[in-house]
Amino acid sequence: MKGLAALLALLAAPAAAQPVDCAAQDLAPPQLSYCAEVALETARAEMDEAYRLALTRAKAHDQRLAMEQGSVPLTLEIALRDAQAAFVEYRDRACEAEAIAHGGTGAPMAGVVCAARMTMARVEDLQRYGELE
């Protein structure tokens, strides 16, 4: 009886607890969804880091400009914060539309894949701000 209980407990364990090779070609839909979520979380973490660096550089840029020119009507920091908020809103709405257009049972995953793709593109944009001197 103990063996049966152990087997049932093992079968009841979440699939995500088992290692998933997201590079594999033969993933089942639940694994594909898991891998899409992992990709999105990775992209979000990279975007957050790139955004923090871009803000740091933007603040330094604004301070240099203020010292050179006095007052600055619109700072790079404010513009960057506004752009980031607009990006997040745009990404969420655009990926919602992409998921709806995809339709069916794959719609949620299509939305997640879209968000990961757009987030990684934003990382590249933010890295350009991070390169400011």
N, CA, C and O atoms as a MOPAC input file, in Angstrom:
PM7 MOZYME 1SCF
protein

 N      0.81800 1    -1.19700 1     0.00000 1
 C      0.00000 1     0.00000 1     0.00000 1
 C      0.86000 1     1.25800 1     0.00000 1
 O      0.50300 1     2.25900 1    -0.62100 1
 N      2.02100 1     1.20500 1     0.71500 1
 C      2.92000 1     2.35500 1     0.72600 1
 C      3.44100 1     2.65200 1    -0.66900 1
 O      3.58200 1     3.81300 1    -1.05200 1
 N      3.72700 1     1.60400 1    -1.42400 1
 C      4.22900 1     1.77800 1    -2.79100 1
 C      3.21600 1     2.48400 1    -3.66900 1
 O      3.58100 1     3.33900 1    -4.47600 1
 N      1.94600 1     2.13600 1    -3.51900 1
 C      0.88700 1     2.77100 1    -4.30100 1
 C      0.75300 1     4.23900 1    -3.92500 1
 O      0.58400 1     5.08800 1    -4.80000 1
 N      0.82500 1     4.54500 1    -2.64100 1
 C      0.73200 1     5.93900 1    -2.19600 1
 C      1.90100 1     6.75300 1    -2.73700 1
 O      1.72600 1     7.89900 1    -3.15000 1
 N      3.08300 1     6.16600 1    -2.73200 1
 C      4.25900 1     6.87100 1    -3.25400 1
 C      4.11900 1     7.11600 1    -4.74900 1
 O      4.45800 1     8.19400 1    -5.23700 1
 N      3.61300 1     6.10700 1    -5.48700 1
 C      3.42000 1     6.26000 1    -6.92000 1
 C      2.39000 1     7.34200 1    -7.21500 1
 O      2.59400 1     8.16000 1    -8.11200 1
 N      1.29000 1     7.35500 1    -6.47400 1
 C      0.26500 1     8.38100 1    -6.67300 1
 C      0.80000 1     9.77300 1    -6.35900 1
 O      0.47100 1    10.74000 1    -7.04600 1
 N      1.62000 1     9.87000 1    -5.32800 1
 C      2.21400 1    11.16200 1    -4.98600 1
 C      3.14200 1    11.62400 1    -6.09600 1
 O      3.17400 1    12.80600 1    -6.43700 1
 N      3.90100 1    10.68300 1    -6.66300 1
 C      4.80900 1    11.03200 1    -7.75600 1
 C      4.02600 1    11.48300 1    -8.98100 1
 O      4.39000 1    12.46300 1    -9.63100 1
 N      2.96200 1    10.77500 1    -9.29200 1
 C      2.15100 1    11.14100 1   -10.45300 1
 C      1.43200 1    12.47100 1   -10.24900 1
 O      1.15300 1    13.18100 1   -11.21500 1
 N      1.13500 1    12.80900 1    -9.01300 1
 C      0.43400 1    14.06000 1    -8.72600 1
 C      1.37100 1    15.25300 1    -8.72000 1
 O      0.91100 1    16.39500 1    -8.71400 1
 N      2.68900 1    15.01300 1    -8.72100 1
 C      3.65800 1    16.11600 1    -8.70400 1
 C      3.51200 1    16.92300 1    -9.97900 1
 O      3.23500 1    16.36000 1   -11.03800 1
 N      3.69600 1    18.24400 1    -9.89500 1
 C      3.54500 1    19.08000 1   -11.08400 1
 C      4.57000 1    18.73500 1   -12.15500 1
 O      5.71700 1    18.40200 1   -11.85600 1
 N      4.13600 1    18.82100 1   -13.40500 1
 C      5.02200 1    18.51400 1   -14.52700 1
 C      6.21900 1    19.44200 1   -14.57500 1
 O      7.29600 1    19.02900 1   -15.00500 1
 N      6.05800 1    20.69600 1   -14.14200 1
 C      7.15000 1    21.66700 1   -14.18500 1
 C      8.28400 1    21.28000 1   -13.25100 1
 O      9.40900 1    21.75200 1   -13.41000 1
 N      7.99100 1    20.41500 1   -12.26400 1
 C      9.03200 1    20.00200 1   -11.33800 1
 C     10.02300 1    19.07900 1   -12.03100 1
 O     11.16700 1    18.95900 1   -11.59100 1
 N      9.59900 1    18.42800 1   -13.10700 1
 C     10.49600 1    17.58000 1   -13.88200 1
 C     11.23900 1    18.46500 1   -14.87300 1
 O     10.66400 1    19.40000 1   -15.43000 1
 N     12.52700 1    18.16900 1   -15.09500 1
 C     13.28700 1    19.00500 1   -16.02700 1
 C     12.69500 1    18.95000 1   -17.43800 1
 O     12.32200 1    17.88200 1   -17.92500 1
 N     12.61600 1    20.09100 1   -18.07000 1
 C     12.10700 1    20.18000 1   -19.43400 1
 C     13.21200 1    20.75600 1   -20.30000 1
 O     13.75500 1    21.81900 1   -19.99800 1
 N     13.54200 1    20.06200 1   -21.36900 1
 C     14.53200 1    20.55000 1   -22.32400 1
 C     13.78900 1    21.40300 1   -23.34900 1
 O     13.21500 1    20.88200 1   -24.30500 1
 N     13.80500 1    22.68700 1   -23.14300 1
 C     13.03200 1    23.58400 1   -24.00500 1
 C     13.58300 1    23.65400 1   -25.43000 1
 O     12.92300 1    24.19400 1   -26.31700 1
 N     14.77500 1    23.12000 1   -25.66000 1
 C     15.34100 1    23.09000 1   -27.00300 1
 C     14.90000 1    21.84500 1   -27.77300 1
 O     15.16700 1    21.72900 1   -28.96900 1
 N     14.23600 1    20.92400 1   -27.10100 1
 C     13.79000 1    19.69100 1   -27.75200 1
 C     12.74100 1    20.00200 1   -28.81300 1
 O     11.98500 1    20.96600 1   -28.69100 1
 N     12.70400 1    19.18400 1   -29.84200 1
 C     11.77500 1    19.39500 1   -30.95800 1
 C     10.40600 1    18.75100 1   -30.72500 1
 O      9.44000 1    19.09700 1   -31.40500 1
 N     10.31500 1    17.83000 1   -29.78300 1
 C      9.09400 1    17.05700 1   -29.62200 1
 C      8.36900 1    17.35400 1   -28.31100 1
 O      7.93200 1    16.43700 1   -27.61600 1
 N      8.24800 1    18.61400 1   -27.98500 1
 C      7.59700 1    18.99500 1   -26.73400 1
 C      6.08400 1    18.91400 1   -26.85300 1
 O      5.50600 1    19.27300 1   -27.87900 1
 N      5.46100 1    18.44100 1   -25.79900 1
 C      4.00100 1    18.39300 1   -25.72100 1
 C      3.48400 1    19.79900 1   -25.38800 1
 O      4.24400 1    20.62100 1   -24.87500 1
 N      2.22000 1    20.08600 1   -25.66700 1
 C      1.67500 1    21.42400 1   -25.39000 1
 C      1.93700 1    21.95300 1   -23.97700 1
 O      2.28700 1    23.12500 1   -23.83700 1
 N      1.78300 1    21.14100 1   -22.92200 1
 C      2.07900 1    21.70100 1   -21.59700 1
 C      3.55100 1    22.10600 1   -21.44400 1
 O      3.86400 1    23.09400 1   -20.78000 1
 N      4.44400 1    21.33400 1   -22.06500 1
 C      5.86900 1    21.67400 1   -22.00900 1
 C      6.14900 1    22.93300 1   -22.82400 1
 O      6.94400 1    23.77700 1   -22.41000 1
 N      5.50200 1    23.06300 1   -23.97600 1
 C      5.66400 1    24.26900 1   -24.78600 1
 C      5.21800 1    25.50000 1   -24.00700 1
 O      5.88700 1    26.53400 1   -24.02300 1
 N      4.08900 1    25.38000 1   -23.33100 1
 C      3.59400 1    26.50400 1   -22.52100 1
 C      4.56700 1    26.84400 1   -21.40800 1
 O      4.84200 1    28.01500 1   -21.14600 1
 N      5.08600 1    25.81500 1   -20.75500 1
 C      6.06600 1    26.02400 1   -19.68700 1
 C      7.29200 1    26.75400 1   -20.24000 1
 O      7.76800 1    27.71800 1   -19.64100 1
 N      7.79800 1    26.29200 1   -21.38000 1
 C      8.99700 1    26.90200 1   -21.96600 1
 C      8.73600 1    28.34200 1   -22.41100 1
 O      9.61700 1    29.19400 1   -22.29900 1
 N      7.53900 1    28.61500 1   -22.91200 1
 C      7.18400 1    29.98500 1   -23.29100 1
 C      7.18000 1    30.88400 1   -22.06300 1
 O      7.66400 1    32.01500 1   -22.12000 1
 N      6.64200 1    30.39400 1   -20.96100 1
 C      6.63000 1    31.17200 1   -19.71500 1
 C      8.04700 1    31.41600 1   -19.20700 1
 O      8.35800 1    32.51000 1   -18.73500 1
 N      8.90800 1    30.40100 1   -19.30100 1
 C     10.30600 1    30.56000 1   -18.88700 1
 C     10.98500 1    31.61900 1   -19.75200 1
 O     11.72100 1    32.46300 1   -19.24200 1
 N     10.73800 1    31.57300 1   -21.05600 1
 C     11.32200 1    32.56300 1   -21.96200 1
 C     10.85100 1    33.96600 1   -21.62000 1
 O     11.63600 1    34.91400 1   -21.65600 1
 N      9.57500 1    34.10400 1   -21.28800 1
 C      9.04900 1    35.41700 1   -20.92800 1
 C      9.66100 1    35.91600 1   -19.62900 1
 O     10.03300 1    37.08600 1   -19.53500 1
 N      9.77000 1    35.06500 1   -18.63900 1
 C     10.36500 1    35.47800 1   -17.35800 1
 C     11.83400 1    35.87700 1   -17.54600 1
 O     12.30500 1    36.83800 1   -16.93600 1
 N     12.54200 1    35.14200 1   -18.38400 1
 C     13.93500 1    35.48100 1   -18.68000 1
 C     14.00700 1    36.83500 1   -19.38200 1
 O     14.84100 1    37.67500 1   -19.04200 1
 N     13.13600 1    37.04100 1   -20.35700 1
 C     13.10900 1    38.31000 1   -21.08600 1
 C     12.76800 1    39.46500 1   -20.14900 1
 O     13.37200 1    40.53500 1   -20.23900 1
 N     11.81000 1    39.25900 1   -19.25400 1
 C     11.45100 1    40.31400 1   -18.29400 1
 C     12.62100 1    40.66100 1   -17.39000 1
 O     12.87100 1    41.83500 1   -17.11600 1
 N     13.33600 1    39.64900 1   -16.92700 1
 C     14.48700 1    39.90000 1   -16.05900 1
 C     15.56900 1    40.67200 1   -16.81300 1
 O     16.17900 1    41.59000 1   -16.26400 1
 N     15.80200 1    40.29900 1   -18.06300 1
 C     16.79100 1    41.01900 1   -18.86900 1
 C     16.34300 1    42.45600 1   -19.12900 1
 O     17.15700 1    43.37800 1   -19.10800 1
 N     15.04400 1    42.64100 1   -19.37400 1
 C     14.53900 1    43.98800 1   -19.61300 1
 C     14.66000 1    44.84100 1   -18.34600 1
 O     15.04600 1    46.00800 1   -18.41400 1
 N     14.33300 1    44.26500 1   -17.21000 1
 C     14.44700 1    45.01800 1   -15.95400 1
 C     15.88500 1    45.47000 1   -15.71700 1
 O     16.12300 1    46.60600 1   -15.30700 1
 N     16.82900 1    44.59300 1   -15.97100 1
 C     18.24200 1    44.93800 1   -15.78400 1
 C     18.67600 1    46.01600 1   -16.78100 1
 O     19.35700 1    46.97100 1   -16.40700 1
 N     18.28800 1    45.86700 1   -18.03500 1
 C     18.63700 1    46.86300 1   -19.05300 1
 C     17.98400 1    48.20400 1   -18.72600 1
 O     18.59000 1    49.25400 1   -18.93700 1
 N     16.76700 1    48.17800 1   -18.21800 1
 C     16.06100 1    49.40800 1   -17.85300 1
 C     16.76000 1    50.10100 1   -16.68400 1
 O     16.92900 1    51.32100 1   -16.69600 1
 N     17.16300 1    49.33100 1   -15.68300 1
 C     17.88400 1    49.92700 1   -14.54300 1
 C     19.17900 1    50.60300 1   -15.01000 1
 O     19.49000 1    51.71600 1   -14.58700 1
 N     19.91700 1    49.93300 1   -15.87100 1
 C     21.15800 1    50.51000 1   -16.38300 1
 C     20.86900 1    51.75300 1   -17.22200 1
 O     21.56300 1    52.76300 1   -17.10500 1
 N     19.84600 1    51.67700 1   -18.06500 1
 C     19.48400 1    52.82800 1   -18.89800 1
 C     19.08300 1    54.02100 1   -18.03500 1
 O     19.46200 1    55.15300 1   -18.33600 1
 N     18.32500 1    53.78300 1   -16.97200 1
 C     17.93500 1    54.87600 1   -16.07000 1
 C     19.15000 1    55.48500 1   -15.37900 1
 O     19.23600 1    56.70500 1   -15.23200 1
 N     20.07000 1    54.65500 1   -14.96300 1
 C     21.28800 1    55.15400 1   -14.31900 1
 C     22.05300 1    56.05700 1   -15.28100 1
 O     22.50200 1    57.14200 1   -14.91200 1
 N     22.19200 1    55.59500 1   -16.50500 1
 C     22.91100 1    56.39600 1   -17.51300 1
 C     22.12800 1    57.65800 1   -17.86500 1
 O     22.72200 1    58.71300 1   -18.08700 1
 N     20.80000 1    57.55600 1   -17.91700 1
 C     19.96800 1    58.72000 1   -18.24300 1
 C     20.10600 1    59.79100 1   -17.16400 1
 O     20.20900 1    60.97800 1   -17.47500 1
 N     20.10900 1    59.37500 1   -15.90300 1
 C     20.26800 1    60.33700 1   -14.80800 1
 C     21.61800 1    61.03600 1   -14.89600 1
 O     21.70700 1    62.24900 1   -14.70600 1
 N     22.65400 1    60.28200 1   -15.17900 1
 C     23.99200 1    60.87200 1   -15.31500 1
 C     24.02500 1    61.83400 1   -16.50500 1
 O     24.62000 1    62.90900 1   -16.42500 1
 N     23.38800 1    61.44400 1   -17.59500 1
 C     23.30200 1    62.30700 1   -18.77600 1
 C     22.59200 1    63.60700 1   -18.43800 1
 O     23.04900 1    64.68500 1   -18.81800 1
 N     21.47200 1    63.51000 1   -17.72300 1
 C     20.69800 1    64.69400 1   -17.35000 1
 C     21.49600 1    65.61600 1   -16.42500 1
 O     21.42300 1    66.83900 1   -16.54700 1
 N     22.24600 1    65.03400 1   -15.51500 1
 C     23.05700 1    65.84500 1   -14.60000 1
 C     24.14100 1    66.59700 1   -15.36100 1
 O     24.38200 1    67.77500 1   -15.09500 1
 N     24.79600 1    65.92800 1   -16.30500 1
 C     25.81900 1    66.60500 1   -17.11900 1
 C     25.20700 1    67.73600 1   -17.92600 1
 O     25.76100 1    68.83200 1   -18.00200 1
 N     24.06000 1    67.45900 1   -18.52600 1
 C     23.39000 1    68.46500 1   -19.35500 1
 C     22.95400 1    69.65500 1   -18.50700 1
 O     23.08000 1    70.80200 1   -18.93400 1
 N     22.44800 1    69.38800 1   -17.32000 1
 C     22.01400 1    70.47100 1   -16.43000 1
 C     23.19900 1    71.33400 1   -16.01900 1
 O     23.07400 1    72.55400 1   -15.91500 1
 N     24.33600 1    70.71100 1   -15.78600 1
 C     25.52800 1    71.48200 1   -15.41600 1
 C     26.00200 1    72.33900 1   -16.58600 1
 O     26.47900 1    73.45600 1   -16.38600 1
 N     25.87300 1    71.82100 1   -17.79900 1
 C     26.32600 1    72.54900 1   -18.98500 1
 C     25.34500 1    73.64000 1   -19.40300 1
 O     25.76400 1    74.72600 1   -19.80300 1
 N     24.04200 1    73.36300 1   -19.31600 1
 C     23.04000 1    74.26400 1   -19.87300 1
 C     22.13200 1    74.91500 1   -18.84200 1
 O     21.30700 1    75.76000 1   -19.19100 1
 N     22.26900 1    74.54500 1   -17.61200 1
 C     21.35500 1    75.06700 1   -16.60000 1
 C     20.14800 1    74.16600 1   -16.49700 1
 O     20.29200 1    72.97000 1   -16.24700 1
 N     18.97500 1    74.70600 1   -16.68100 1
 C     17.76500 1    73.88300 1   -16.55400 1
 C     17.48600 1    73.15800 1   -17.87000 1
 O     17.77600 1    73.66700 1   -18.95300 1
 N     16.92300 1    71.96800 1   -17.75200 1
 C     16.56500 1    71.16100 1   -18.91900 1
 C     15.06400 1    70.89500 1   -18.83400 1
 O     14.60700 1    70.29800 1   -17.85900 1
 N     14.27000 1    71.33100 1   -19.85200 1
 C     12.81500 1    71.20900 1   -19.76700 1
 C     12.31700 1    69.75800 1   -19.71000 1
 O     11.40900 1    69.45400 1   -18.93500 1
 N     12.88000 1    68.88500 1   -20.49300 1
 C     12.48300 1    67.48400 1   -20.49000 1
 C     13.74800 1    66.65800 1   -20.33500 1
 O     14.65200 1    66.72700 1   -21.16800 1
 N     13.80600 1    65.89400 1   -19.28900 1
 C     15.01200 1    65.11800 1   -19.05500 1
 C     14.91400 1    63.75800 1   -19.74700 1
 O     13.82300 1    63.25500 1   -20.01400 1
 N     16.05600 1    63.19200 1   -20.02300 1
 C     16.10600 1    61.85600 1   -20.60300 1
 C     15.48700 1    60.84300 1   -19.64600 1
 O     14.81900 1    59.90300 1   -20.07700 1
 N     15.70700 1    61.03400 1   -18.36400 1
 C     15.12900 1    60.10900 1   -17.38600 1
 C     13.60900 1    60.09400 1   -17.47400 1
 O     13.00300 1    59.02300 1   -17.50100 1
 N     12.98800 1    61.26200 1   -17.51700 1
 C     11.52400 1    61.33700 1   -17.60300 1
 C     11.03400 1    60.73800 1   -18.91800 1
 O     10.06000 1    59.98600 1   -18.94100 1
 N     11.71300 1    61.07500 1   -20.00600 1
 C     11.31400 1    60.54300 1   -21.30700 1
 C     11.43900 1    59.02800 1   -21.33600 1
 O     10.58100 1    58.34100 1   -21.89000 1
 N     12.50200 1    58.50700 1   -20.74200 1
 C     12.71100 1    57.06200 1   -20.70800 1
 C     11.65500 1    56.36200 1   -19.85100 1
 O     11.14600 1    55.30500 1   -20.22500 1
 N     11.33000 1    56.95400 1   -18.70500 1
 C     10.27800 1    56.37200 1   -17.85400 1
 C      8.93500 1    56.35100 1   -18.58600 1
 O      8.21000 1    55.35800 1   -18.53600 1
 N      8.61400 1    57.43700 1   -19.25500 1
 C      7.35700 1    57.49900 1   -20.01000 1
 C      7.34700 1    56.47900 1   -21.14700 1
 O      6.34100 1    55.81200 1   -21.38500 1
 N      8.46900 1    56.36600 1   -21.83900 1
 C      8.57200 1    55.41800 1   -22.95400 1
 C      8.43400 1    53.97700 1   -22.46400 1
 O      7.79800 1    53.15300 1   -23.12200 1
 N      9.02600 1    53.67700 1   -21.31300 1
 C      8.94500 1    52.31200 1   -20.78300 1
 C      7.51100 1    51.96400 1   -20.39400 1
 O      7.03300 1    50.86600 1   -20.67800 1
 N      6.84600 1    52.88600 1   -19.75800 1
 C      5.44300 1    52.64200 1   -19.38400 1
 C      4.58400 1    52.44800 1   -20.64100 1
 O      3.71900 1    51.57300 1   -20.67800 1
 N      4.82700 1    53.26200 1   -21.65500 1
 C      4.07800 1    53.13900 1   -22.90600 1
 C      4.39700 1    51.81500 1   -23.59600 1
 O      3.51000 1    51.18200 1   -24.17000 1
 N      5.65100 1    51.40000 1   -23.54000 1
 C      6.02500 1    50.12100 1   -24.15500 1
 C      5.27700 1    48.96700 1   -23.50400 1
 O      4.70500 1    48.12500 1   -24.19700 1
 N      5.27900 1    48.92500 1   -22.18900 1
 C      4.62500 1    47.82500 1   -21.47700 1
 C      3.14200 1    47.76600 1   -21.83500 1
 O      2.60400 1    46.68800 1   -22.08500 1
 N      2.49200 1    48.90500 1   -21.85900 1
 C      1.07700 1    48.96400 1   -22.22300 1
 C      0.87900 1    48.48500 1   -23.66500 1
 O     -0.00800 1    47.67800 1   -23.94200 1
 N      1.71300 1    48.98900 1   -24.57700 1
 C      1.61200 1    48.59200 1   -25.98000 1
 C      1.85300 1    47.08800 1   -26.15500 1
 O      1.09300 1    46.41200 1   -26.84800 1
 N      2.91800 1    46.56700 1   -25.51900 1
 C      3.24000 1    45.14200 1   -25.62700 1
 C      2.06200 1    44.29300 1   -25.15600 1
 O      1.67200 1    43.33500 1   -25.82300 1
 N      1.50800 1    44.64400 1   -24.01900 1
 C      0.40200 1    43.86200 1   -23.46800 1
 C     -0.81000 1    43.86600 1   -24.39900 1
 O     -1.42900 1    42.82300 1   -24.61100 1
 N     -1.15200 1    45.02900 1   -24.95600 1
 C     -2.30700 1    45.10700 1   -25.86000 1
 C     -2.01400 1    44.40300 1   -27.18400 1
 O     -2.87000 1    43.68700 1   -27.70200 1
 N     -0.82600 1    44.59600 1   -27.73200 1
 C     -0.47500 1    43.97500 1   -29.01000 1
 C     -0.45500 1    42.45200 1   -28.89000 1
 O     -0.90500 1    41.75100 1   -29.79700 1
 N      0.05600 1    41.94900 1   -27.79200 1
 C      0.12300 1    40.49400 1   -27.61400 1
 C     -1.23500 1    39.90600 1   -27.29400 1
 O     -1.50900 1    38.75100 1   -27.62100 1
 N     -2.08100 1    40.68700 1   -26.66200 1
 C     -3.45800 1    40.25200 1   -26.45100 1
 C     -4.14000 1    40.09200 1   -27.80800 1
 O     -4.84700 1    39.11200 1   -28.04100 1
 N     -3.92500 1    41.06000 1   -28.70200 1
 C     -4.50600 1    40.98300 1   -30.04500 1
 C     -3.93300 1    39.79100 1   -30.81300 1
 O     -4.66200 1    39.09700 1   -31.52200 1
 N     -2.63000 1    39.55500 1   -30.67100 1
 C     -2.01700 1    38.42300 1   -31.36500 1
 C     -2.59600 1    37.10300 1   -30.85900 1
 O     -2.84100 1    36.19100 1   -31.64800 1
 N     -2.81300 1    36.99900 1   -29.56800 1
 C     -3.40400 1    35.77900 1   -29.00400 1
 C     -4.82700 1    35.57400 1   -29.52200 1
 O     -5.21100 1    34.45500 1   -29.86300 1
 N     -5.59600 1    36.64200 1   -29.57900 1
 C     -6.96900 1    36.55200 1   -30.08500 1
 C     -6.96300 1    36.14100 1   -31.54900 1
 O     -7.77400 1    35.31600 1   -31.97200 1
 N     -6.04600 1    36.71800 1   -32.32300 1
 C     -5.95600 1    36.38100 1   -33.74200 1
 C     -5.55900 1    34.92100 1   -33.93200 1
 O     -6.02500 1    34.26800 1   -34.86600 1
 N     -4.70800 1    34.40900 1   -33.06000 1
 C     -4.28800 1    33.01100 1   -33.14400 1
 C     -5.45800 1    32.09500 1   -32.86100 1
 O     -5.68200 1    31.11300 1   -33.56900 1
 N     -6.20000 1    32.42500 1   -31.82200 1
 C     -7.38100 1    31.65400 1   -31.45700 1
 C     -7.07000 1    30.25100 1   -30.98100 1
 O     -5.91700 1    29.82100 1   -30.97300 1
 N     -8.10700 1    29.54900 1   -30.58700 1
 C     -7.98500 1    28.15900 1   -30.18100 1
 C     -7.24500 1    27.96100 1   -28.88300 1
 O     -7.01500 1    28.90000 1   -28.12100 1
 N     -6.87300 1    26.70800 1   -28.64700 1
 C     -6.21800 1    26.36900 1   -27.39100 1
 C     -4.79700 1    26.91700 1   -27.31100 1
 O     -4.23900 1    27.02400 1   -26.21900 1
 N     -4.20800 1    27.26400 1   -28.44800 1
 C     -2.85400 1    27.81400 1   -28.44800 1
 C     -2.80800 1    29.31500 1   -28.24800 1
 O     -1.72600 1    29.90000 1   -28.21200 1
 N     -3.96900 1    29.95300 1   -28.11600 1
 C     -4.01300 1    31.41100 1   -27.98500 1
 C     -3.22300 1    31.92500 1   -26.78600 1
 O     -2.45000 1    32.87100 1   -26.93700 1
 N     -3.38800 1    31.34100 1   -25.60200 1
 C     -2.62000 1    31.85900 1   -24.46700 1
 C     -1.10000 1    31.77500 1   -24.69400 1
 O     -0.36100 1    32.70500 1   -24.37200 1
 N     -0.65600 1    30.64600 1   -25.25400 1
 C      0.77200 1    30.50600 1   -25.49900 1
 C      1.23800 1    31.49800 1   -26.56700 1
 O      2.34500 1    32.02700 1   -26.47200 1
 N      0.42000 1    31.75200 1   -27.56900 1
 C      0.78400 1    32.72500 1   -28.60300 1
 C      0.98900 1    34.10500 1   -27.97400 1
 O      1.89400 1    34.84200 1   -28.36500 1
 N      0.15000 1    34.44700 1   -27.00600 1
 C      0.30500 1    35.72800 1   -26.31600 1
 C      1.59600 1    35.79200 1   -25.51000 1
 O      2.26200 1    36.82600 1   -25.47400 1
 N      1.94200 1    34.69600 1   -24.87200 1
 C      3.17800 1    34.65300 1   -24.07400 1
 C      4.40400 1    34.73800 1   -24.98100 1
 O      5.35600 1    35.45900 1   -24.68000 1
 N      4.37900 1    33.99800 1   -26.09700 1
 C      5.49500 1    34.03500 1   -27.04600 1
 C      5.65300 1    35.44400 1   -27.61300 1
 O      6.77300 1    35.93500 1   -27.76100 1
 N      4.55500 1    36.08100 1   -27.92200 1
 C      4.57900 1    37.46100 1   -28.41100 1
 C      5.21700 1    38.38500 1   -27.37800 1
 O      6.07200 1    39.20300 1   -27.71800 1
 N      4.80600 1    38.25700 1   -26.12800 1
 C      5.34600 1    39.11900 1   -25.07000 1
 C      6.84100 1    38.89000 1   -24.89000 1
 O      7.59200 1    39.84400 1   -24.68500 1
 N      7.28000 1    37.64100 1   -24.96300 1
 C      8.71600 1    37.35500 1   -24.83900 1
 C      9.47800 1    37.97100 1   -26.00300 1
 O     10.53200 1    38.57500 1   -25.80500 1
 N      8.95500 1    37.82400 1   -27.21400 1
 C      9.60800 1    38.37000 1   -28.41200 1
 C      9.72200 1    39.89600 1   -28.33200 1
 O     10.78600 1    40.46200 1   -28.58500 1
 N      8.61800 1    40.55000 1   -27.98000 1
 C      8.62900 1    42.00800 1   -27.91900 1
 C      9.50300 1    42.51200 1   -26.76600 1
 O     10.15000 1    43.55300 1   -26.88100 1
 N      9.51700 1    41.77800 1   -25.66900 1
 C     10.32700 1    42.17800 1   -24.52100 1
 C     11.80700 1    42.09700 1   -24.86500 1
 O     12.58000 1    42.97900 1   -24.49200 1
 N     12.20700 1    41.04100 1   -25.57600 1
 C     13.61900 1    40.92800 1   -25.96600 1
 C     14.00800 1    42.04600 1   -26.94500 1
 O     15.13500 1    42.54000 1   -26.90200 1
 N     13.09600 1    42.43700 1   -27.81000 1
 C     13.37600 1    43.56300 1   -28.70400 1
 C     13.55200 1    44.84800 1   -27.89400 1
 O     14.39700 1    45.68100 1   -28.22200 1
 N     12.76900 1    45.00400 1   -26.85600 1
 C     12.88700 1    46.18100 1   -25.99000 1
 C     14.21300 1    46.17800 1   -25.24300 1
 O     14.79200 1    47.23800 1   -25.00600 1
 N     14.69600 1    45.00600 1   -24.87200 1
 C     16.00500 1    44.90300 1   -24.21100 1
 C     17.07500 1    45.53300 1   -25.10100 1
 O     17.92000 1    46.29200 1   -24.62600 1
 N     17.03300 1    45.21500 1   -26.39200 1
 C     18.01200 1    45.79300 1   -27.32200 1
 C     17.89700 1    47.31600 1   -27.35700 1
 O     18.91200 1    48.01300 1   -27.36600 1
 N     16.67700 1    47.83300 1   -27.37600 1
 C     16.48400 1    49.28600 1   -27.36300 1
 C     17.07000 1    49.90500 1   -26.09300 1
 O     17.78200 1    50.90800 1   -26.15100 1
 N     16.76400 1    49.29900 1   -24.95800 1
 C     17.24700 1    49.83700 1   -23.67800 1
 C     18.76200 1    49.75600 1   -23.57100 1
 O     19.38700 1    50.62100 1   -22.95800 1
 N     19.34700 1    48.74000 1   -24.15100 1
 C     20.80100 1    48.62600 1   -24.09500 1
 C     21.47500 1    49.78400 1   -24.82500 1
 O     22.57600 1    50.19300 1   -24.45500 1
 N     20.83200 1    50.30600 1   -25.84300 1
 C     21.39600 1    51.48800 1   -26.51600 1
 C     21.43400 1    52.69600 1   -25.56900 1
 O     22.40100 1    53.45800 1   -25.57700 1
 N     20.40300 1    52.87000 1   -24.76900 1
 C     20.43200 1    53.93800 1   -23.75200 1
 C     21.51700 1    53.67800 1   -22.74000 1
 O     22.17000 1    54.61200 1   -22.27400 1
 N     21.71900 1    52.42900 1   -22.39500 1
 C     22.72900 1    52.06200 1   -21.41500 1
 C     24.14400 1    52.32200 1   -21.89900 1
 O     25.08100 1    52.35000 1   -21.10000 1
 N     24.30500 1    52.51200 1   -23.20000 1
 C     25.62300 1    52.78400 1   -23.76900 1
 C     25.97200 1    54.26900 1   -23.75300 1
 O     27.07800 1    54.64400 1   -24.14100 1
 N     25.05600 1    55.11000 1   -23.31400 1
 C     25.31600 1    56.54800 1   -23.27300 1
 C     26.48500 1    56.85500 1   -22.35700 1
 O     26.69400 1    56.18200 1   -21.34800 1
 N     27.20600 1    57.83100 1   -22.70200 1
 C     28.31500 1    58.29000 1   -21.85200 1
 C     27.95100 1    59.60500 1   -21.21900 1
 O     28.74500 1    60.16800 1   -20.46500 1

